[in-house]
Amino acid sequence: MQRLPTTAAGDATKLARQAINGGADLVLVLGGDGTINEVANGMVPSAVPLGVLPGGTANVLAMELGFGSNVEKAAARLGKSVAKRISVGRFAGEANPSENAPRYFLMMGGVGLDATIVTNVNPRWKAKLGKLAYWAAGAGEFFHSIGQFDVLCDGQRHTCGFALASRVRNYGGDLEIASAASLLSDDFELVTFDGTNPIRYAAYMAAVVARQVKKMPGVRVTRAREIEFQGTAHIQIDGEYMGESPAKLEIVRDALTLLMPESYR
């Protein structure tokens, strides 16, 4: 087994691509969701399996798969996993206009409020406090009006302040928003949140913690394979900031082979 450490942003994509071209029959990544995203971008659409081990702040994908946040226990569970072919998301926007270099993602795309919070996270606080750094950054957003943008999906236009297009149930490591999402599906679960009043969003987040968010007035849920975002709003994919809308998220079928528990649904 060859170990390939990363030293800068983008390294993981290059190293994964080199491993594939060099004849690797398995790629394992130890890192956070951002590193996993980079590795996946170097592997699509190869048939080589990808295995993930938790090594970041939230470890959303590892938690989603049931591997947990402990590396040793995750490695044991990974050894009993099976390879399954899955679809992934693809981001296209002004921050990434080249059709020759698409940006893929495994888990989610967030537009509006949560992506704004990502831009406000202090890297030093993140290193010291982990997920608490996101809550600290988010607290400041609840003192002013939430910016609005338009979502275009299935010929319908909708204005909101936060939209989550997700392939996973897990959000932030221990919460759920898109509770019917699945890596084995060929679409996104799209959840949008209406309103400009920050107090309303505080109520939304309380409902997320209580796992009652889909029952909240102003929350809309649908399924889609292609979603456009118009207006000006920040965008994150798999927890990494990607720039501002306008942008489009779409499903790419049969894109990646992922090691996951046989029981995953």
C-alpha positions as protocol buffer text, in pm:
chain_id: "A"
residue {
  index: 1
  type: MET
  ca { x: 0 y: 0 z: 0 }
}
residue {
  index: 2
  type: GLN
  ca { x: 133 y: 343 z: -97 }
}
residue {
  index: 3
  type: ARG
  ca { x: 76 y: 641 z: 135 }
}
residue {
  index: 4
  type: LEU
  ca { x: 35 y: 979 z: -33 }
}
residue {
  index: 5
  type: PRO
  ca { x: 9 y: 1280 z: 205 }
}
residue {
  index: 6
  type: THR
  ca { x: -140 y: 1611 z: 92 }
}
residue {
  index: 7
  type: THR
  ca { x: 26 y: 1946 z: 152 }
}
residue {
  index: 8
  type: ALA
  ca { x: -208 y: 2197 z: -17 }
}
residue {
  index: 9
  type: ALA
  ca { x: -561 y: 2238 z: -150 }
}
residue {
  index: 10
  type: GLY
  ca { x: -612 y: 2039 z: -468 }
}
residue {
  index: 11
  type: ASP
  ca { x: -336 y: 1787 z: -392 }
}
residue {
  index: 12
  type: ALA
  ca { x: -580 y: 1508 z: -313 }
}
residue {
  index: 13
  type: THR
  ca { x: -743 y: 1533 z: -656 }
}
residue {
  index: 14
  type: LYS
  ca { x: -409 y: 1512 z: -833 }
}
residue {
  index: 15
  type: LEU
  ca { x: -286 y: 1224 z: -616 }
}
residue {
  index: 16
  type: ALA
  ca { x: -606 y: 1024 z: -666 }
}
residue {
  index: 17
  type: ARG
  ca { x: -590 y: 1075 z: -1041 }
}
residue {
  index: 18
  type: GLN
  ca { x: -225 y: 967 z: -1045 }
}
residue {
  index: 19
  type: ALA
  ca { x: -310 y: 657 z: -842 }
}
residue {
  index: 20
  type: ILE
  ca { x: -587 y: 561 z: -1085 }
}
residue {
  index: 21
  type: ASN
  ca { x: -364 y: 616 z: -1387 }
}
residue {
  index: 22
  type: GLY
  ca { x: -91 y: 414 z: -1215 }
}
residue {
  index: 23
  type: GLY
  ca { x: -314 y: 108 z: -1187 }
}
residue {
  index: 24
  type: ALA
  ca { x: -442 y: 131 z: -828 }
}
residue {
  index: 25
  type: ASP
  ca { x: -724 y: -113 z: -754 }
}
residue {
  index: 26
  type: LEU
  ca { x: -837 y: 65 z: -436 }
}
residue {
  index: 27
  type: VAL
  ca { x: -812 y: 420 z: -300 }
}
residue {
  index: 28
  type: LEU
  ca { x: -849 y: 490 z: 72 }
}
residue {
  index: 29
  type: VAL
  ca { x: -873 y: 844 z: 203 }
}
residue {
  index: 30
  type: LEU
  ca { x: -816 y: 951 z: 562 }
}
residue {
  index: 31
  type: GLY
  ca { x: -941 y: 1304 z: 605 }
}
residue {
  index: 32
  type: GLY
  ca { x: -1235 y: 1537 z: 638 }
}
residue {
  index: 33
  type: ASP
  ca { x: -1521 y: 1583 z: 395 }
}
residue {
  index: 34
  type: GLY
  ca { x: -1327 y: 1843 z: 194 }
}
residue {
  index: 35
  type: THR
  ca { x: -1038 y: 1602 z: 136 }
}
residue {
  index: 36
  type: ILE
  ca { x: -1281 y: 1322 z: 47 }
}
residue {
  index: 37
  type: ASN
  ca { x: -1442 y: 1557 z: -205 }
}
residue {
  index: 38
  type: GLU
  ca { x: -1105 y: 1628 z: -366 }
}
residue {
  index: 39
  type: VAL
  ca { x: -1024 y: 1257 z: -391 }
}
residue {
  index: 40
  type: ALA
  ca { x: -1362 y: 1181 z: -549 }
}
residue {
  index: 41
  type: ASN
  ca { x: -1298 y: 1451 z: -809 }
}
residue {
  index: 42
  type: GLY
  ca { x: -981 y: 1266 z: -907 }
}
residue {
  index: 43
  type: MET
  ca { x: -1165 y: 933 z: -940 }
}
residue {
  index: 44
  type: VAL
  ca { x: -1489 y: 1004 z: -1131 }
}
residue {
  index: 45
  type: PRO
  ca { x: -1581 y: 813 z: -1349 }
}
residue {
  index: 46
  type: SER
  ca { x: -1333 y: 529 z: -1285 }
}
residue {
  index: 47
  type: ALA
  ca { x: -1446 y: 192 z: -1152 }
}
residue {
  index: 48
  type: VAL
  ca { x: -1180 y: 184 z: -877 }
}
residue {
  index: 49
  type: PRO
  ca { x: -1346 y: 165 z: -531 }
}
residue {
  index: 50
  type: LEU
  ca { x: -1312 y: 452 z: -284 }
}
residue {
  index: 51
  type: GLY
  ca { x: -1300 y: 385 z: 90 }
}
residue {
  index: 52
  type: VAL
  ca { x: -1325 y: 665 z: 349 }
}
residue {
  index: 53
  type: LEU
  ca { x: -1186 y: 695 z: 701 }
}
residue {
  index: 54
  type: PRO
  ca { x: -1283 y: 988 z: 929 }
}
residue {
  index: 55
  type: GLY
  ca { x: -1017 y: 1249 z: 992 }
}
residue {
  index: 56
  type: GLY
  ca { x: -1189 y: 1588 z: 984 }
}
residue {
  index: 57
  type: THR
  ca { x: -1424 y: 1817 z: 1173 }
}
residue {
  index: 58
  type: ALA
  ca { x: -1773 y: 1683 z: 1098 }
}
residue {
  index: 59
  type: ASN
  ca { x: -1699 y: 1362 z: 902 }
}
residue {
  index: 60
  type: VAL
  ca { x: -2043 y: 1375 z: 744 }
}
residue {
  index: 61
  type: LEU
  ca { x: -1984 y: 1095 z: 493 }
}
residue {
  index: 62
  type: ALA
  ca { x: -1832 y: 859 z: 750 }
}
residue {
  index: 63
  type: MET
  ca { x: -2124 y: 924 z: 985 }
}
residue {
  index: 64
  type: GLU
  ca { x: -2374 y: 877 z: 704 }
}
residue {
  index: 65
  type: LEU
  ca { x: -2227 y: 538 z: 618 }
}
residue {
  index: 66
  type: GLY
  ca { x: -2227 y: 431 z: 981 }
}
residue {
  index: 67
  type: PHE
  ca { x: -1848 y: 421 z: 1014 }
}
residue {
  index: 68
  type: GLY
  ca { x: -1848 y: 674 z: 1299 }
}
residue {
  index: 69
  type: SER
  ca { x: -1571 y: 917 z: 1393 }
}
residue {
  index: 70
  type: ASN
  ca { x: -1323 y: 670 z: 1546 }
}
residue {
  index: 71
  type: VAL
  ca { x: -1061 y: 573 z: 1288 }
}
residue {
  index: 72
  type: GLU
  ca { x: -988 y: 226 z: 1426 }
}
residue {
  index: 73
  type: LYS
  ca { x: -1355 y: 128 z: 1448 }
}
residue {
  index: 74
  type: ALA
  ca { x: -1422 y: 281 z: 1105 }
}
residue {
  index: 75
  type: ALA
  ca { x: -1136 y: 76 z: 954 }
}
residue {
  index: 76
  type: ALA
  ca { x: -1287 y: -243 z: 1095 }
}
residue {
  index: 77
  type: ARG
  ca { x: -1628 y: -159 z: 949 }
}
residue {
  index: 78
  type: LEU
  ca { x: -1473 y: -58 z: 618 }
}
residue {
  index: 79
  type: GLY
  ca { x: -1309 y: -401 z: 594 }
}
residue {
  index: 80
  type: LYS
  ca { x: -1655 y: -560 z: 595 }
}
residue {
  index: 81
  type: SER
  ca { x: -1802 y: -320 z: 338 }
}
residue {
  index: 82
  type: VAL
  ca { x: -1900 y: -385 z: -23 }
}
residue {
  index: 83
  type: ALA
  ca { x: -1844 y: -181 z: -337 }
}
residue {
  index: 84
  type: LYS
  ca { x: -2153 y: -11 z: -476 }
}
residue {
  index: 85
  type: ARG
  ca { x: -2181 y: 212 z: -781 }
}
residue {
  index: 86
  type: ILE
  ca { x: -2343 y: 548 z: -701 }
}
residue {
  index: 87
  type: SER
  ca { x: -2445 y: 875 z: -861 }
}
residue {
  index: 88
  type: VAL
  ca { x: -2282 y: 1203 z: -757 }
}
residue {
  index: 89
  type: GLY
  ca { x: -2369 y: 1571 z: -781 }
}
residue {
  index: 90
  type: ARG
  ca { x: -2202 y: 1814 z: -1019 }
}
residue {
  index: 91
  type: PHE
  ca { x: -2162 y: 2186 z: -961 }
}
residue {
  index: 92
  type: ALA
  ca { x: -2152 y: 2439 z: -1244 }
}
residue {
  index: 93
  type: GLY
  ca { x: -2138 y: 2811 z: -1181 }
}
residue {
  index: 94
  type: GLU
  ca { x: -1949 y: 3132 z: -1239 }
}
residue {
  index: 95
  type: ALA
  ca { x: -1686 y: 3014 z: -990 }
}
residue {
  index: 96
  type: ASN
  ca { x: -1633 y: 2702 z: -1202 }
}
residue {
  index: 97
  type: PRO
  ca { x: -1736 y: 2784 z: -1562 }
}
residue {
  index: 98
  type: SER
  ca { x: -1521 y: 2527 z: -1743 }
}
residue {
  index: 99
  type: GLU
  ca { x: -1710 y: 2228 z: -1880 }
}
residue {
  index: 100
  type: ASN
  ca { x: -1372 y: 2055 z: -1910 }
}
residue {
  index: 101
  type: ALA
  ca { x: -1314 y: 2066 z: -1533 }
}
residue {
  index: 102
  type: PRO
  ca { x: -1646 y: 1999 z: -1355 }
}
residue {
  index: 103
  type: ARG
  ca { x: -1662 y: 1993 z: -975 }
}
residue {
  index: 104
  type: TYR
  ca { x: -1831 y: 1682 z: -841 }
}
residue {
  index: 105
  type: PHE
  ca { x: -1964 y: 1628 z: -489 }
}
residue {
  index: 106
  type: LEU
  ca { x: -2080 y: 1326 z: -293 }
}
residue {
  index: 107
  type: MET
  ca { x: -2297 y: 1471 z: -19 }
}
residue {
  index: 108
  type: MET
  ca { x: -2464 y: 1809 z: -52 }
}
residue {
  index: 109
  type: GLY
  ca { x: -2483 y: 2156 z: -196 }
}
residue {
  index: 110
  type: GLY
  ca { x: -2597 y: 2437 z: 32 }
}
residue {
  index: 111
  type: VAL
  ca { x: -2704 y: 2778 z: -98 }
}
residue {
  index: 112
  type: GLY
  ca { x: -2771 y: 3089 z: 106 }
}
residue {
  index: 113
  type: LEU
  ca { x: -2752 y: 3089 z: 485 }
}
residue {
  index: 114
  type: ASP
  ca { x: -2537 y: 2783 z: 555 }
}
residue {
  index: 115
  type: ALA
  ca { x: -2286 y: 2872 z: 283 }
}
residue {
  index: 116
  type: THR
  ca { x: -2267 y: 3224 z: 427 }
}
residue {
  index: 117
  type: ILE
  ca { x: -2182 y: 3067 z: 763 }
}
residue {
  index: 118
  type: VAL
  ca { x: -1907 y: 2862 z: 594 }
}
residue {
  index: 119
  type: THR
  ca { x: -1749 y: 3185 z: 470 }
}
residue {
  index: 120
  type: ASN
  ca { x: -1749 y: 3327 z: 825 }
}
residue {
  index: 121
  type: VAL
  ca { x: -1582 y: 3032 z: 1000 }
}
residue {
  index: 122
  type: ASN
  ca { x: -1245 y: 3126 z: 1147 }
}
residue {
  index: 123
  type: PRO
  ca { x: -990 y: 2855 z: 1048 }
}
residue {
  index: 124
  type: ARG
  ca { x: -811 y: 2881 z: 1384 }
}
residue {
  index: 125
  type: TRP
  ca { x: -1139 y: 2844 z: 1573 }
}
residue {
  index: 126
  type: LYS
  ca { x: -1228 y: 2549 z: 1352 }
}
residue {
  index: 127
  type: ALA
  ca { x: -898 y: 2377 z: 1438 }
}
residue {
  index: 128
  type: LYS
  ca { x: -952 y: 2435 z: 1812 }
}
residue {
  index: 129
  type: LEU
  ca { x: -1328 y: 2406 z: 1851 }
}
residue {
  index: 130
  type: GLY
  ca { x: -1432 y: 2176 z: 1564 }
}
residue {
  index: 131
  type: LYS
  ca { x: -1807 y: 2194 z: 1491 }
}
residue {
  index: 132
  type: LEU
  ca { x: -1857 y: 2459 z: 1759 }
}
residue {
  index: 133
  type: ALA
  ca { x: -1678 y: 2705 z: 1528 }
}
residue {
  index: 134
  type: TYR
  ca { x: -1969 y: 2675 z: 1282 }
}
residue {
  index: 135
  type: TRP
  ca { x: -2225 y: 2745 z: 1554 }
}
residue {
  index: 136
  type: ALA
  ca { x: -2021 y: 3048 z: 1662 }
}
residue {
  index: 137
  type: ALA
  ca { x: -2005 y: 3176 z: 1305 }
}
residue {
  index: 138
  type: GLY
  ca { x: -2376 y: 3112 z: 1255 }
}
residue {
  index: 139
  type: ALA
  ca { x: -2477 y: 3305 z: 1566 }
}
residue {
  index: 140
  type: GLY
  ca { x: -2378 y: 3632 z: 1402 }
}
residue {
  index: 141
  type: GLU
  ca { x: -2615 y: 3570 z: 1111 }
}
residue {
  index: 142
  type: PHE
  ca { x: -2921 y: 3583 z: 1336 }
}
residue {
  index: 143
  type: PHE
  ca { x: -2894 y: 3958 z: 1395 }
}
residue {
  index: 144
  type: HIS
  ca { x: -2984 y: 4076 z: 1046 }
}
residue {
  index: 145
  type: SER
  ca { x: -3215 y: 3993 z: 757 }
}
residue {
  index: 146
  type: ILE
  ca { x: -3149 y: 3672 z: 563 }
}
residue {
  index: 147
  type: GLY
  ca { x: -3067 y: 3733 z: 195 }
}
residue {
  index: 148
  type: GLN
  ca { x: -3298 y: 3589 z: -70 }
}
residue {
  index: 149
  type: PHE
  ca { x: -3241 y: 3409 z: -400 }
}
residue {
  index: 150
  type: ASP
  ca { x: -3445 y: 3210 z: -652 }
}
residue {
  index: 151
  type: VAL
  ca { x: -3455 y: 2832 z: -693 }
}
residue {
  index: 152
  type: LEU
  ca { x: -3563 y: 2688 z: -1031 }
}
residue {
  index: 153
  type: CYS
  ca { x: -3669 y: 2324 z: -1023 }
}
residue {
  index: 154
  type: ASP
  ca { x: -3903 y: 2126 z: -1251 }
}
residue {
  index: 155
  type: GLY
  ca { x: -4018 y: 2444 z: -1420 }
}
residue {
  index: 156
  type: GLN
  ca { x: -4113 y: 2609 z: -1091 }
}
residue {
  index: 157
  type: ARG
  ca { x: -3951 y: 2919 z: -938 }
}
residue {
  index: 158
  type: HIS
  ca { x: -3931 y: 2967 z: -562 }
}
residue {
  index: 159
  type: THR
  ca { x: -3768 y: 3238 z: -349 }
}
residue {
  index: 160
  type: CYS
  ca { x: -3598 y: 3142 z: -23 }
}
residue {
  index: 161
  type: GLY
  ca { x: -3306 y: 3217 z: 210 }
}
residue {
  index: 162
  type: PHE
  ca { x: -3156 y: 2869 z: 242 }
}
residue {
  index: 163
  type: ALA
  ca { x: -3167 y: 2569 z: 12 }
}
residue {
  index: 164
  type: LEU
  ca { x: -3008 y: 2230 z: 68 }
}
residue {
  index: 165
  type: ALA
  ca { x: -2974 y: 1983 z: -220 }
}
residue {
  index: 166
  type: SER
  ca { x: -2861 y: 1667 z: -46 }
}
residue {
  index: 167
  type: ARG
  ca { x: -2759 y: 1310 z: -121 }
}
residue {
  index: 168
  type: VAL
  ca { x: -2720 y: 1224 z: 249 }
}
residue {
  index: 169
  type: ARG
  ca { x: -2940 y: 1245 z: 558 }
}
residue {
  index: 170
  type: ASN
  ca { x: -2656 y: 1358 z: 783 }
}
residue {
  index: 171
  type: TYR
  ca { x: -2595 y: 1730 z: 821 }
}
residue {
  index: 172
  type: GLY
  ca { x: -2298 y: 1863 z: 1016 }
}
residue {
  index: 173
  type: GLY
  ca { x: -2207 y: 1524 z: 1159 }
}
residue {
  index: 174
  type: ASP
  ca { x: -2497 y: 1473 z: 1401 }
}
residue {
  index: 175
  type: LEU
  ca { x: -2807 y: 1644 z: 1259 }
}
residue {
  index: 176
  type: GLU
  ca { x: -3058 y: 1560 z: 985 }
}
residue {
  index: 177
  type: ILE
  ca { x: -3233 y: 1786 z: 736 }
}
residue {
  index: 178
  type: ALA
  ca { x: -3286 y: 1578 z: 421 }
}
residue {
  index: 179
  type: SER
  ca { x: -3407 y: 1272 z: 611 }
}
residue {
  index: 180
  type: ALA
  ca { x: -3513 y: 1079 z: 298 }
}
residue {
  index: 181
  type: ALA
  ca { x: -3191 y: 1135 z: 102 }
}
residue {
  index: 182
  type: SER
  ca { x: -2973 y: 839 z: 1 }
}
residue {
  index: 183
  type: LEU
  ca { x: -2641 y: 786 z: -172 }
}
residue {
  index: 184
  type: LEU
  ca { x: -2810 y: 502 z: -361 }
}
residue {
  index: 185
  type: SER
  ca { x: -3074 y: 725 z: -520 }
}
residue {
  index: 186
  type: ASP
  ca { x: -3039 y: 902 z: -854 }
}
residue {
  index: 187
  type: ASP
  ca { x: -3158 y: 1242 z: -734 }
}
residue {
  index: 188
  type: PHE
  ca { x: -3127 y: 1511 z: -468 }
}
residue {
  index: 189
  type: GLU
  ca { x: -3363 y: 1569 z: -182 }
}
residue {
  index: 190
  type: LEU
  ca { x: -3414 y: 1946 z: -203 }
}
residue {
  index: 191
  type: VAL
  ca { x: -3517 y: 2125 z: 117 }
}
residue {
  index: 192
  type: THR
  ca { x: -3583 y: 2501 z: 106 }
}
residue {
  index: 193
  type: PHE
  ca { x: -3648 y: 2749 z: 386 }
}
residue {
  index: 194
  type: ASP
  ca { x: -3865 y: 3058 z: 334 }
}
residue {
  index: 195
  type: GLY
  ca { x: -3839 y: 3400 z: 491 }
}
residue {
  index: 196
  type: THR
  ca { x: -3603 y: 3686 z: 571 }
}
residue {
  index: 197
  type: ASN
  ca { x: -3656 y: 3711 z: 949 }
}
residue {
  index: 198
  type: PRO
  ca { x: -3357 y: 3562 z: 1138 }
}
residue {
  index: 199
  type: ILE
  ca { x: -3582 y: 3458 z: 1427 }
}
residue {
  index: 200
  type: ARG
  ca { x: -3763 y: 3231 z: 1185 }
}
residue {
  index: 201
  type: TYR
  ca { x: -3436 y: 3062 z: 1097 }
}
residue {
  index: 202
  type: ALA
  ca { x: -3354 y: 3014 z: 1464 }
}
residue {
  index: 203
  type: ALA
  ca { x: -3685 y: 2828 z: 1488 }
}
residue {
  index: 204
  type: TYR
  ca { x: -3593 y: 2623 z: 1181 }
}
residue {
  index: 205
  type: MET
  ca { x: -3265 y: 2518 z: 1342 }
}
residue {
  index: 206
  type: ALA
  ca { x: -3440 y: 2426 z: 1667 }
}
residue {
  index: 207
  type: ALA
  ca { x: -3671 y: 2205 z: 1460 }
}
residue {
  index: 208
  type: VAL
  ca { x: -3368 y: 2048 z: 1289 }
}
residue {
  index: 209
  type: VAL
  ca { x: -3225 y: 1957 z: 1631 }
}
residue {
  index: 210
  type: ALA
  ca { x: -3563 y: 1809 z: 1730 }
}
residue {
  index: 211
  type: ARG
  ca { x: -3588 y: 1627 z: 1394 }
}
residue {
  index: 212
  type: GLN
  ca { x: -3916 y: 1800 z: 1320 }
}
residue {
  index: 213
  type: VAL
  ca { x: -3801 y: 2045 z: 1054 }
}
residue {
  index: 214
  type: LYS
  ca { x: -4014 y: 1908 z: 769 }
}
residue {
  index: 215
  type: LYS
  ca { x: -4326 y: 1985 z: 972 }
}
residue {
  index: 216
  type: MET
  ca { x: -4235 y: 2355 z: 997 }
}
residue {
  index: 217
  type: PRO
  ca { x: -4436 y: 2613 z: 799 }
}
residue {
  index: 218
  type: GLY
  ca { x: -4212 y: 2762 z: 532 }
}
residue {
  index: 219
  type: VAL
  ca { x: -4012 y: 2444 z: 474 }
}
residue {
  index: 220
  type: ARG
  ca { x: -4056 y: 2282 z: 134 }
}
residue {
  index: 221
  type: VAL
  ca { x: -3928 y: 1938 z: 31 }
}
residue {
  index: 222
  type: THR
  ca { x: -3901 y: 1791 z: -316 }
}
residue {
  index: 223
  type: ARG
  ca { x: -3681 y: 1563 z: -523 }
}
residue {
  index: 224
  type: ALA
  ca { x: -3488 y: 1676 z: -828 }
}
residue {
  index: 225
  type: ARG
  ca { x: -3206 y: 1582 z: -1063 }
}
residue {
  index: 226
  type: GLU
  ca { x: -3127 y: 1935 z: -1176 }
}
residue {
  index: 227
  type: ILE
  ca { x: -3162 y: 2262 z: -982 }
}
residue {
  index: 228
  type: GLU
  ca { x: -3072 y: 2618 z: -1081 }
}
residue {
  index: 229
  type: PHE
  ca { x: -3006 y: 2905 z: -841 }
}
residue {
  index: 230
  type: GLN
  ca { x: -3044 y: 3265 z: -954 }
}
residue {
  index: 231
  type: GLY
  ca { x: -2975 y: 3593 z: -781 }
}
residue {
  index: 232
  type: THR
  ca { x: -2681 y: 3643 z: -549 }
}
residue {
  index: 233
  type: ALA
  ca { x: -2614 y: 3385 z: -277 }
}
residue {
  index: 234
  type: HIS
  ca { x: -2314 y: 3202 z: -139 }
}
residue {
  index: 235
  type: ILE
  ca { x: -2272 y: 2833 z: -230 }
}
residue {
  index: 236
  type: GLN
  ca { x: -2095 y: 2544 z: -54 }
}
residue {
  index: 237
  type: ILE
  ca { x: -2055 y: 2186 z: -167 }
}
residue {
  index: 238
  type: ASP
  ca { x: -1951 y: 1916 z: 79 }
}
residue {
  index: 239
  type: GLY
  ca { x: -1870 y: 2193 z: 328 }
}
residue {
  index: 240
  type: GLU
  ca { x: -1630 y: 2380 z: 99 }
}
residue {
  index: 241
  type: TYR
  ca { x: -1705 y: 2732 z: -26 }
}
residue {
  index: 242
  type: MET
  ca { x: -1755 y: 2753 z: -403 }
}
residue {
  index: 243
  type: GLY
  ca { x: -1847 y: 3117 z: -470 }
}
residue {
  index: 244
  type: GLU
  ca { x: -2180 y: 3283 z: -552 }
}
residue {
  index: 245
  type: SER
  ca { x: -2482 y: 3208 z: -767 }
}
residue {
  index: 246
  type: PRO
  ca { x: -2602 y: 3193 z: -1040 }
}
residue {
  index: 247
  type: ALA
  ca { x: -2518 y: 2826 z: -1047 }
}
residue {
  index: 248
  type: LYS
  ca { x: -2658 y: 2483 z: -1123 }
}
residue {
  index: 249
  type: LEU
  ca { x: -2645 y: 2150 z: -939 }
}
residue {
  index: 250
  type: GLU
  ca { x: -2716 y: 1832 z: -1133 }
}
residue {
  index: 251
  type: ILE
  ca { x: -2698 y: 1456 z: -1090 }
}
residue {
  index: 252
  type: VAL
  ca { x: -2436 y: 1248 z: -1272 }
}
residue {
  index: 253
  type: ARG
  ca { x: -2540 y: 883 z: -1277 }
}
residue {
  index: 254
  type: ASP
  ca { x: -2311 y: 580 z: -1245 }
}
residue {
  index: 255
  type: ALA
  ca { x: -2018 y: 802 z: -1152 }
}
residue {
  index: 256
  type: LEU
  ca { x: -1824 y: 649 z: -860 }
}
residue {
  index: 257
  type: THR
  ca { x: -1769 y: 319 z: -680 }
}
residue {
  index: 258
  type: LEU
  ca { x: -1792 y: 361 z: -302 }
}
residue {
  index: 259
  type: LEU
  ca { x: -1724 y: 112 z: -24 }
}
residue {
  index: 260
  type: MET
  ca { x: -2024 y: 104 z: 210 }
}
residue {
  index: 261
  type: PRO
  ca { x: -2191 y: -138 z: 452 }
}
residue {
  index: 262
  type: GLU
  ca { x: -2412 y: -399 z: 291 }
}
residue {
  index: 263
  type: SER
  ca { x: -2695 y: -277 z: 513 }
}
residue {
  index: 264
  type: TYR
  ca { x: -2683 y: 85 z: 389 }
}
residue {
  index: 265
  type: ARG
  ca { x: -3011 y: 196 z: 233 }
}
